[in-house]
């Protein structure tokens, strides 16, 4: 009798043990997949990136290698969703991905400065003060960085509105958080940060102020190229003798993306679509002014969401 009871006991016990073991394995597999897809994959992807090496030519004609002068990271069009168009689940998913990608890049690549070239927010052009404060708080959490890393931001049309939506309140609200700095120099490199939304050329108040600031920046850059101590430049520290890097949201004028190529270029069927001035790109006139005033050696921008 005892033997029969023991036999039944075994028959009841083994299936429960197998089910428990299977459940633990399933939980472990799910945990491993989540860990890989939501955390480790960012390290695997960004680990493949590295800083370019700067080649210098020695006196004997042979090339020598040195460390990059300045490690700078450039981002654009993060478009943090707002309270009107952003579903909470979509916001949660996108922002987790951006945060993990950015924090992983900071840890692996250790840039000295990070520039974001506009459209940080998606609804800054119409957000209420409460929604703006919430968006800024989320941005600061996602893009937190050590004190030795500098974060510089230029305005985009989704941050302060297109030209017809832009006003002093929106511009000042943006600059209160991200600074109104137009000229930034570090390690011998000059960066000029432009509010390209205000380069419509119609004489609006904000446009006139922006142009006056750029003319002043142009004067300072020109002084840096002249003989040290030139009387027309006046007293005060001079900028490094270096053609600047121009940073803005709108690209300089071009007819289309027809001549653009590369991994992140626009799809072939979209490259011949003409660009609209002051909407897709800066006007031809504004572009010529920037090149004339600043004489940059490099121009970086965002807005089109495609590389060129």
C-alpha positions in Angstrom: 0.0 0.0 0.0 2.8 2.3 0.9 4.4 1.5 -2.4 1.3 2.5 -4.3 1.0 5.8 -2.5 4.7 6.5 -3.1 4.2 5.8 -6.8 1.3 8.3 -7.0 3.4 10.8 -5.2 6.1 10.6 -7.8 3.6 11.0 -10.6 2.2 14.2 -9.0 5.6 15.6 -8.1 7.6 15.4 -11.4 5.3 17.4 -13.6 5.2 20.2 -11.1 9.0 20.2 -10.9 9.3 20.2 -14.7 6.8 23.1 -15.0 8.7 25.1 -12.4 12.0 24.5 -14.2 10.5 25.4 -17.5 9.1 28.7 -16.1 12.5 29.6 -14.6 14.2 29.0 -18.0 11.5 31.1 -19.8 12.0 33.9 -17.3 15.8 33.8 -17.7 15.4 33.8 -21.5 13.0 36.8 -21.5 15.4 38.7 -19.1 18.4 37.9 -21.2 16.6 39.2 -24.4 15.5 42.4 -22.6 19.0 43.0 -21.3 20.5 42.6 -24.7 17.9 44.5 -26.7 17.4 47.4 -24.2 20.9 47.8 -22.8 23.8 45.8 -24.2 23.0 46.4 -27.9 23.9 50.1 -27.5 27.4 49.2 -26.3 27.9 46.7 -29.2 26.8 49.3 -31.8 28.6 52.3 -30.5 31.8 50.3 -29.7 32.3 50.1 -33.5 32.7 53.9 -33.6 36.0 55.6 -32.9 37.5 59.0 -33.3 39.4 59.8 -36.5 43.1 60.3 -36.2 44.6 63.6 -37.3 47.6 63.2 -39.6 50.3 65.8 -39.6 53.3 65.9 -42.0 56.7 65.9 -40.3 59.6 68.0 -41.7 61.1 64.9 -43.4 57.8 64.4 -45.3 56.7 61.3 -43.4 53.3 61.3 -41.7 53.1 61.2 -37.9 49.9 60.6 -35.9 48.7 62.5 -32.9 45.6 62.6 -30.8 42.5 64.5 -32.1 42.6 68.1 -31.0 39.0 68.2 -29.8 36.5 65.4 -29.4 33.2 66.9 -30.4 29.9 65.0 -30.9 27.1 66.5 -33.1 23.5 65.6 -32.9 20.3 67.0 -34.4 16.5 66.7 -34.5 15.9 64.7 -31.3 12.2 65.9 -31.4 11.2 65.0 -27.9 7.5 64.5 -28.2 5.2 66.9 -26.4 1.8 66.6 -24.6 -0.4 67.1 -27.7 1.1 64.8 -30.4 3.0 62.3 -28.2 1.4 59.1 -26.9 2.8 58.2 -23.5 3.9 54.8 -24.6 5.6 56.2 -27.8 7.3 58.9 -25.7 8.5 56.3 -23.2 10.0 54.0 -25.9 11.7 56.7 -27.9 13.1 58.5 -24.9 14.5 55.4 -23.4 16.3 54.6 -26.7 17.7 58.1 -27.0 18.8 58.2 -23.4 20.6 54.8 -23.6 22.2 55.7 -26.9 23.5 59.1 -25.6 24.6 57.8 -22.2 26.4 54.9 -23.8 28.1 57.2 -26.3 29.3 59.4 -23.5 30.7 56.5 -21.6 32.5 54.8 -24.5 33.6 57.8 -26.6 34.1 60.4 -23.9 33.5 63.6 -26.0 34.6 66.9 -24.6 31.7 68.9 -26.1 28.3 67.9 -27.5 26.4 70.1 -30.0 22.7 69.6 -30.7 21.8 71.4 -34.0 18.2 72.3 -33.3 14.7 70.7 -33.0 15.4 69.4 -29.5 11.7 69.5 -28.9 8.8 68.6 -31.2 6.2 71.0 -29.8 8.3 73.9 -28.4 6.7 76.1 -31.1 3.3 76.0 -29.3 3.8 74.4 -25.9 2.4 76.0 -22.8 4.7 77.1 -20.0 3.8 73.9 -18.0 4.4 71.6 -21.0 7.7 73.5 -21.8 8.9 73.0 -18.2 8.1 69.3 -18.4 9.9 68.9 -21.8 13.0 70.6 -20.5 13.1 68.4 -17.3 12.9 65.3 -19.5 15.6 66.6 -21.8 17.9 67.3 -18.9 17.4 63.9 -17.5 18.0 62.1 -20.9 21.0 64.2 -21.9 22.6 64.5 -18.5 26.4 64.7 -18.7 29.4 65.1 -16.4 30.5 68.6 -15.5 33.7 68.4 -17.7 31.5 67.8 -20.8 30.0 70.8 -22.3 26.6 70.7 -24.0 25.8 73.4 -26.6 22.5 73.9 -28.4 21.2 75.9 -31.3 17.5 76.7 -31.9 15.4 74.9 -34.5 12.0 75.7 -35.9 10.3 73.2 -33.7 11.9 74.8 -30.6 10.8 78.4 -31.3 8.5 78.1 -34.3 9.0 78.8 -38.0 9.7 82.5 -38.9 6.0 83.3 -38.9 5.5 81.7 -35.5 8.6 82.9 -33.8 8.4 85.7 -31.2 10.5 87.2 -28.5 8.9 85.2 -25.8 9.7 81.8 -27.4 13.3 82.9 -28.2 14.0 84.1 -24.7 12.3 81.1 -23.2 14.7 78.9 -25.2 17.8 80.9 -24.5 17.0 81.0 -20.8 17.5 77.3 -20.7 20.2 76.8 -23.4 22.0 80.2 -23.4 22.2 82.8 -26.2 25.9 82.2 -26.8 26.8 82.8 -30.4 30.6 82.3 -30.3 32.4 79.5 -28.6 36.1 78.8 -28.7 37.9 75.8 -27.3 41.4 74.4 -28.0 42.0 76.8 -30.8 38.8 76.1 -32.6 36.0 78.8 -33.1 32.4 77.7 -33.3 29.7 80.1 -34.4 26.1 79.1 -33.3 23.4 80.7 -35.4 19.6 81.0 -34.9 19.0 80.2 -38.6 15.2 80.6 -38.1 15.8 84.4 -37.8 17.6 84.7 -41.1 14.5 85.4 -43.2 15.9 88.7 -44.4 12.6 90.6 -43.9 13.8 93.1 -41.3 11.8 91.7 -38.4 13.1 92.7 -34.9 14.6 89.3 -34.0 16.1 89.0 -37.5 17.7 92.5 -37.3 19.2 91.6 -33.8 20.5 88.3 -35.1 22.2 89.9 -38.1 23.7 92.6 -35.9 25.1 89.8 -33.6 26.6 88.0 -36.6 28.2 91.1 -37.9 29.8 91.6 -34.5 31.0 88.0 -34.5 32.4 88.6 -38.0 34.3 91.6 -36.8 35.9 89.6 -33.9 36.8 86.8 -36.3 38.4 89.2 -38.7 40.4 90.8 -35.9 41.8 87.4 -35.0 43.2 87.0 -38.5 44.8 90.4 -38.5 48.1 91.4 -36.9 48.0 91.1 -33.1 47.3 94.4 -31.5 45.7 96.0 -34.5 44.2 99.4 -33.5 40.9 98.8 -35.2 40.2 95.8 -33.0 40.5 97.6 -29.7 41.5 96.1 -26.4 40.5 92.7 -25.0 41.4 89.1 -25.7 41.6 88.0 -29.3 40.0 84.8 -30.7 42.2 81.9 -31.9 43.5 82.5 -35.5 41.2 79.9 -37.0 38.4 79.9 -39.6 35.2 79.0 -37.6 32.9 76.0 -37.7 29.4 77.2 -38.5 26.6 75.5 -36.6 22.9 76.0 -37.4 19.6 74.2 -37.8 18.7 75.0 -41.4 21.1 73.9 -44.1 22.7 76.4 -46.4 20.9 76.9 -49.7 20.9 74.0 -52.2 18.4 73.2 -54.8 17.8 69.6 -53.7 19.5 66.5 -52.4 20.3 65.4 -55.9 24.1 65.5 -55.3 23.9 63.9 -51.9 25.1 60.4 -51.2 26.1 58.2 -48.3 24.6 55.7 -45.9 22.1 58.2 -44.4 21.3 60.2 -47.6 17.6 60.7 -48.6 16.0 57.8 -50.6 16.7 58.0 -54.3 13.1 58.9 -55.2 13.3 62.0 -52.9 16.6 63.5 -53.9 15.4 65.4 -56.9 12.5 67.1 -55.0 13.2 70.9 -55.0 13.8 72.6 -51.6 11.8 75.6 -50.6 13.9 78.6 -49.4 13.4 79.6 -45.8 11.5 76.4 -45.1 13.7 73.4 -46.1 16.9 75.4 -46.5 18.1 78.9 -45.9 17.6 81.4 -48.7 20.3 81.9 -51.3 20.8 85.5 -50.0 21.1 84.4 -46.3 23.5 81.6 -47.2 25.8 84.1 -49.1 25.8 86.5 -46.2 26.8 83.8 -43.7 29.7 82.7 -46.0 30.8 86.2 -46.6 30.6 87.4 -42.9 32.1 84.3 -41.3 34.2 82.5 -43.9 33.7 79.1 -42.2 35.8 76.1 -42.9 33.0 73.7 -42.1 29.2 74.1 -41.9 27.0 71.6 -40.0 23.3 71.6 -39.8 20.2 69.4 -39.3 16.5 69.9 -40.2 16.2 67.7 -43.4 16.7 64.4 -41.4 18.9 63.1 -44.2 22.7 63.4 -44.5 24.4 65.2 -47.4 
